[in-house]
Amino acid sequence: MQDNEKLIRKFLNDKMHITVEDCDKLLTTYGFKLRKSSGSHRVYHRKGGKPVTVVNPKGKKYVKPGYVNLLIKCLNLEEQDGY
């Protein structure tokens, strides 16, 4: 659980240094499953929820902050005051 807290803090405080692997770990922790991966796009689904797309930028190590903000909003990470 402590690893999840650390990852959530990273999403909230260091949006410029989030990798696709970080996104994958966070989404699977929240019950999402990778359903489709084509090219640079990875689409995650969760029963009863909207699909979430994460784009792996070509030639870059980190995901664009816009996608990080989308994940924060989708998972309601800002509402978790303990982080």
N, C-alpha and C positions, 0 to 999 in steps of 0.2 A: 504494500500500500504506500509505503514511503517513496518508492520509485515513481508511482503515479502522481503523488503530490509534487515531486520535484519536476516532473514533466509538465504538469499543469502550470506551475510557476514559470517554467521556461516559455510556454506559449503566451502567457500573460505579460511577461516582462522582457522577453528577448525575441520579438517577432521576426527579426532579420536573420536569425540563425536557426531556423527550423528546417529539418531535412524531411524527405519523403518517408524515411524510416520512422521519424518521430511521429508524423501524422498517422502512419499505419499502426503504430503501437497504441496511440491514444484512441483511435477509432475502434480498434479491436477490443480495447479495454471497455469501451462504452457499448459493446454489443454489435458493432458493425462488422460486416463480412465483405471482403473484396469479391465483387461479382464480375467485374469486367476490367480488363487492362489492355488497352490498345494504344500503341505508340506511347505518347507521354501522359495520357490520361488514365487515371485509376478511379473507378467508380465503386463506392461502398454503399451497401444497403443494410437496413435494419428493419425488422418486421414492424409495420405500422408507422414507419417514418419515411421522410423524403430521402432520395439518394443524395450522396455527397460526392463531389468530384474534386480530386486533388490532381494538379498538373505538375509533372516533374519538368522543370525548365531545362531546355536543351543546352548543354554545355555549362550548366550552373549546378552548384551543390545544394543551394537552399531554395525552398519554396517561396514564391512571391508573398509579401505580407497580406495582400488582399485575400488569398486563400486561407491564410492563418486566421485572419479576422472572421472569415466565413465559418471556420471550424469553431472558433470561440463562441460565436453567436449561436450556431447550430447546437452545440453541446451545453450551452448556458454556463460556461466556465467562469464568467465574471460574477455570477450570482453566488458563487461558492466563496463565502467570506473567509473561510478558514485558510485560503491560499493567498 
